[in-house]
Amino acid sequence: MKIIVAKVLDQTHLELSQPIAAKPGKLIQLSIPDEDEDERLWREAAKKHFLEAYDAGDDIYNEL
């Protein structure tokens, strides 16, 4: 698999940053992440590991 960048020209046209080895008429697959997918993944990881980041010695902050 090769990953390249493409500029969206309109809702049905892309401008590739480099040529691809596909002949006219061939079908290719695109993977387009949801707009917030990357941010959502980071938030989920942060929630999951938030408490693990603190040592028992850091409990002085519990009184704040």
SVG drawing of the C-alpha trace seen along z (x, -y; Angstrom):
<svg xmlns="http://www.w3.org/2000/svg" viewBox="-19 -24 25 26">
<polyline fill="none" stroke="black" stroke-width="0.4" points="0.0,0.0 1.2,-3.5 0.0,-6.6 0.0,-9.9 -1.6,-13.3 -4.5,-14.6 -6.0,-18.0 -9.8,-18.2 -10.8,-20.3 -14.5,-19.8 -16.8,-17.0 -15.9,-14.6 -12.4,-15.6 -9.0,-15.2 -5.6,-16.5 -2.9,-13.9 0.5,-15.0 2.2,-12.4 1.2,-10.0 -0.3,-6.6 0.2,-3.4 -3.5,-3.1 -4.9,-3.2 -8.0,-5.3 -11.1,-3.3 -9.4,-1.3 -11.0,-1.6 -9.0,-2.6 -10.0,-2.7 -9.7,-5.8 -9.7,-6.0 -11.0,-9.3 -11.1,-9.7 -14.0,-11.5 -13.2,-15.1 -12.9,-14.5 -11.6,-10.9 -8.0,-11.7 -9.0,-14.0 -11.5,-11.4 -8.7,-8.7 -6.5,-11.0 -9.2,-11.9 -10.1,-8.2 -6.4,-7.4 -6.1,-10.3 -9.1,-9.2 -7.9,-5.6 -4.4,-6.5 -5.1,-9.7 -4.9,-8.2 -2.0,-6.0 0.1,-9.1 0.1,-10.0 2.3,-8.5 0.9,-7.8 3.3,-10.5 1.3,-13.0 -1.7,-12.7 -0.9,-16.2 -2.9,-17.5 -6.1,-15.7 -6.8,-18.6 -7.1,-21.2"/>
</svg>
